[in-house]
Amino acid sequence: MFRNARIYRLENDWPESEEAVSRELAKAAFSPCGPLTDRSSGWVAIDTSNPNNSELLARRLHGADLLVLRSQSRILPAAAVNEALEERIEEYRQRMDEEPGRSEKRRMKAETRDSLLPKALLKSDKIRGYVELADQLVVVDAGQSAAAERFLRHLRLPFGDLTLKPLRYKQPVDALLKRIFLGDSPPRFDVGRECRMQDASDAGSTVRWNDFDLADPSIRSHVADGMRLTHLAIVYDNILHCVLDENGVISKLKFVGADDDSTDDENDPLARQDAEFVLLTGTLRNMLKDLKQLLGGYDQSEPQALP
């Protein structure tokens, strides 16, 4: 269900029911791109298979609210715009017997783009996230920070002055990564088969190890000799495989047995989604609780709220 987990602290009250959350999200519900619109984003129903649930834009399960942001954009290659623009410029030369000036070219380019935009193909994507109610955390499934910020930006639209801050711990995460990597793993944390290292004196110098036995002395020696771990694959509680980076971002989430497609819920997509969501939130809740304890708690002072 989720491949990534970028985590933020929420410092506001949150609605008491999924119906109340849905009513707020409906103020910024998704609507398709207009003919002259580059991109449109908004909240969509969790259960698209059941028309009766089309108004529920949040689903509360196991102490967490699942949310889905849909974005739609028009694909208009620059090469297509430039080719059509050149035709307009050539027509101008023939008609006016002169080269168009800079401002005229800008105007012609804007007109060309506006004329092509309604014909452009549409592309959609979805970003999932959830609000962890007990700990007031927002977890976003986004591989890049820009996508997570888009999710948070649209979350603020219906709620107003939400204060959201990236989750930070009092102690550095890379110290824990090093501890796990060198074989001193705390309970429920085991080293995986992937890591990324960075030269302490040269940030541009990195080394990646994929699908290797990281207990190999020749690999461990790099860290012992001064290289810094920035990413480390871990296995949490023998059920969750993931990569944890030095900023606390979790990626490549995968549960043991996730490749098994056999399920009793294959004819009920919502039931399968619910089961996956409960497994995800329950496991991440326990993992974050352990990380909080191992790293001295959450840092309440840093950083500033996201713009």
C-alpha positions in Angstrom: 0.0 0.0 0.0 2.7 2.5 1.0 6.2 2.5 -0.3 7.5 5.4 1.7 6.9 7.2 4.9 7.7 10.9 5.3 6.6 11.8 8.8 5.4 15.2 10.2 4.2 16.4 13.6 0.7 17.9 13.6 0.3 20.6 16.3 -3.4 21.2 15.9 -6.6 19.5 16.9 -8.0 17.0 14.4 -11.7 16.2 13.8 -13.2 13.5 16.0 -14.7 11.4 13.2 -14.0 10.3 9.6 -17.3 12.1 8.6 -16.0 15.3 10.1 -12.7 14.9 8.3 -14.5 14.2 5.1 -16.6 17.4 5.4 -13.5 19.5 5.8 -11.6 17.8 2.9 -14.7 18.3 0.7 -13.9 22.0 0.7 -10.8 21.1 -1.4 -12.1 18.1 -3.2 -10.6 17.1 -6.6 -12.0 18.5 -9.8 -10.6 17.7 -13.2 -8.3 20.1 -15.1 -10.0 22.8 -17.0 -9.1 23.4 -20.7 -6.5 26.0 -19.8 -5.4 24.5 -16.5 -1.9 23.0 -16.1 -2.6 21.0 -12.9 -5.5 20.3 -10.6 -5.2 18.6 -7.2 -7.8 17.7 -4.6 -9.0 15.0 -2.2 -10.8 11.9 -3.5 -12.9 9.2 -2.0 -11.1 6.3 -0.4 -13.6 3.7 -1.6 -14.0 4.3 -5.3 -15.7 0.8 -5.8 -18.8 1.8 -3.9 -20.9 4.8 -5.0 -22.5 4.9 -1.6 -19.2 5.8 -0.1 -18.2 8.4 -2.7 -18.6 11.3 -0.2 -16.2 9.7 2.4 -12.8 11.4 1.7 -11.3 9.8 4.8 -11.4 6.3 6.3 -10.6 5.8 10.0 -9.2 2.4 11.0 -7.1 1.3 13.9 -6.6 4.9 15.2 -5.6 6.4 11.9 -7.3 8.4 9.1 -6.4 7.4 5.5 -6.4 10.2 3.0 -5.8 10.3 -0.8 -4.8 13.4 -2.8 -5.3 13.1 -6.6 -3.5 15.4 -9.0 -4.2 15.7 -12.7 -1.9 17.5 -15.1 -1.8 18.2 -18.8 1.2 16.9 -20.7 2.4 19.5 -23.2 6.0 18.9 -24.4 8.1 22.0 -24.9 9.1 20.7 -28.3 5.5 20.7 -29.5 5.0 24.3 -28.3 8.2 25.4 -30.0 7.3 23.7 -33.3 3.9 25.4 -33.3 5.4 28.7 -32.3 7.9 28.6 -35.1 5.0 28.3 -37.6 3.4 31.4 -36.1 6.6 33.3 -36.3 7.1 32.3 -39.9 3.5 33.4 -40.7 4.3 36.7 -38.9 7.4 37.2 -41.0 5.5 36.6 -44.2 2.7 38.9 -43.2 4.6 41.8 -41.7 7.9 41.4 -43.7 9.9 41.8 -40.5 11.2 39.8 -37.6 8.9 39.8 -34.5 10.4 41.6 -31.5 11.0 40.0 -28.1 7.8 41.1 -26.5 5.8 39.9 -29.6 7.5 36.5 -29.4 6.5 36.2 -25.8 2.9 37.1 -26.6 2.9 34.6 -29.5 4.3 31.8 -27.3 1.6 32.4 -24.7 -1.1 32.3 -27.3 0.5 29.1 -28.9 0.6 27.4 -25.5 -3.0 28.4 -24.7 -4.2 27.0 -28.0 -2.4 23.7 -27.5 -3.2 23.2 -23.9 -6.9 22.0 -24.3 -5.6 19.3 -26.7 -2.9 18.0 -24.4 -3.1 14.5 -22.8 -4.1 14.2 -19.2 -2.1 12.4 -16.6 -3.1 11.6 -13.0 -1.3 10.5 -9.9 -2.3 9.9 -6.3 -0.4 10.5 -3.1 -1.6 8.6 0.0 -1.1 9.6 3.5 -2.6 9.1 6.9 -3.0 10.9 10.2 -1.9 9.0 13.3 -4.4 10.1 15.8 -2.8 9.2 19.2 0.6 10.7 18.4 -0.6 13.5 16.1 1.6 12.5 13.2 1.0 12.8 9.5 2.6 10.1 7.4 2.9 10.7 3.6 3.7 8.1 1.0 6.1 10.2 -1.1 9.5 9.3 -2.5 10.4 13.0 -3.0 10.0 15.9 -0.5 8.3 18.0 -3.2 5.4 15.5 -3.5 5.0 15.3 0.3 4.9 19.1 0.5 2.2 19.2 -2.2 0.2 16.8 0.0 0.6 19.0 3.1 -0.1 22.1 1.1 -3.4 20.8 0.0 -4.1 19.5 3.5 -3.9 23.0 4.8 -6.4 24.4 2.2 -9.6 23.1 4.0 -8.3 23.2 7.5 -6.6 26.6 7.5 -3.7 27.1 9.9 -2.4 23.6 10.3 1.1 23.6 11.9 3.2 20.8 10.4 6.8 20.1 11.1 9.1 17.3 9.9 9.5 14.7 12.6 12.9 15.0 14.3 14.5 13.2 17.2 16.6 14.5 20.0 19.5 12.2 19.0 20.9 11.8 15.5 19.4 8.9 13.5 22.8 8.2 11.8 24.2 7.1 15.2 21.5 4.4 15.4 22.1 3.4 11.8 25.8 2.9 12.6 25.0 0.9 15.7 22.7 -1.5 13.8 25.2 -1.7 10.9 28.1 -2.7 13.2 26.0 -5.5 14.8 24.8 -3.9 18.0 21.1 -3.9 17.0 18.5 -3.1 19.6 15.5 -5.5 19.9 13.3 -5.9 16.9 15.9 -4.2 14.6 18.1 -6.2 12.3 20.4 -5.1 9.5 19.1 -5.7 5.9 21.1 -6.0 2.7 21.4 -2.5 1.5 23.2 0.7 2.6 24.5 4.0 1.3 27.7 5.7 2.7 29.1 9.2 2.3 32.6 10.4 2.7 32.7 12.6 5.8 35.1 15.1 4.1 33.4 15.0 0.6 29.6 15.0 0.5 29.7 14.2 -3.2 31.6 11.0 -2.6 29.1 8.1 -1.9 29.1 4.4 -2.1 26.1 2.1 -2.4 25.8 -1.5 -1.5 22.7 -3.4 -2.8 21.8 -7.0 -1.9 25.1 -7.6 0.0 25.8 -9.3 3.3 26.5 -6.1 5.3 28.2 -8.1 8.0 31.1 -8.7 5.7 34.2 -7.1 7.3 35.3 -5.5 4.0 32.0 -3.5 4.0 32.0 -2.7 7.6 35.5 -1.4 7.4 34.4 1.6 5.4 32.4 2.9 8.3 35.1 2.0 10.8 37.5 4.0 8.6 35.3 7.1 8.7 32.6 6.9 6.1 29.1 7.9 7.3 26.0 5.9 6.9 23.2 7.9 5.3 20.8 5.0 4.4 20.5 1.6 5.9 18.1 -1.3 5.1 16.6 -2.8 8.2 14.2 -5.6 9.1 11.8 -4.5 11.8 10.2 -7.2 14.0 10.9 -9.9 11.4 7.9 -8.5 9.4 8.8 -5.2 7.8 11.7 -4.6 5.3 12.6 -0.9 4.7 15.4 1.6 4.3 15.8 4.2 7.0 17.8 7.3 6.2 19.7 9.8 8.4 16.7 12.2 8.5 14.3 9.5 9.6 12.6 9.1 6.2 11.5 5.5 5.6 11.5 4.1 2.0 11.2 0.8 0.2 8.6 -0.4 2.6 7.8 -4.1 2.1 6.1 -6.6 4.4 7.1 -10.2 4.5 4.8 -12.2 2.3 3.7 -9.1 0.4 4.4 -10.9 -2.9 1.8 -13.5 -2.1 -1.2 -12.4 -4.3 -3.5 -15.1 -2.9 -6.2 -13.5 -0.7 -9.7 -14.1 0.4 -10.5 -10.4 -0.3 -9.7 -10.3 -4.0 -13.3 -9.7 -4.8 -13.5 -6.9 -2.1 -10.9 -4.3 -2.8 -11.9 -2.2 0.2 -11.5 -5.1 2.6 -8.0 -5.8 1.2 -7.1 -2.2 1.5 -8.4 -2.0 5.0 -6.3 -5.1 6.0 -3.2 -3.7 4.4 -3.7 -0.3 6.1 -4.2 -1.8 9.6 -1.0 -3.9 9.1 0.9 -0.8 7.9 -0.3 1.6 10.6 0.1 -0.9 13.4 3.7 -1.9 12.4 4.8 1.7 11.8 3.3 2.8 15.1 5.4 0.3 17.0 8.5 1.1 15.0 8.1 4.8 15.6 7.5 4.2 19.3 10.8 2.2 19.4 12.7 4.9 17.5 11.4 7.6 19.8 12.6 5.6 22.8 16.0 4.8 21.2 16.6 8.4 20.1 15.6 10.2 23.3 12.2 11.3 22.2 11.0 13.9 19.6 12.8 17.2 19.2 10.1 19.7 20.0 12.1 22.8 19.0 13.4 22.1 15.5 12.8 22.7 12.7 10.4 25.6 12.0 7.0 24.8 10.6 6.8 24.2 6.9 5.7 27.2 4.8 
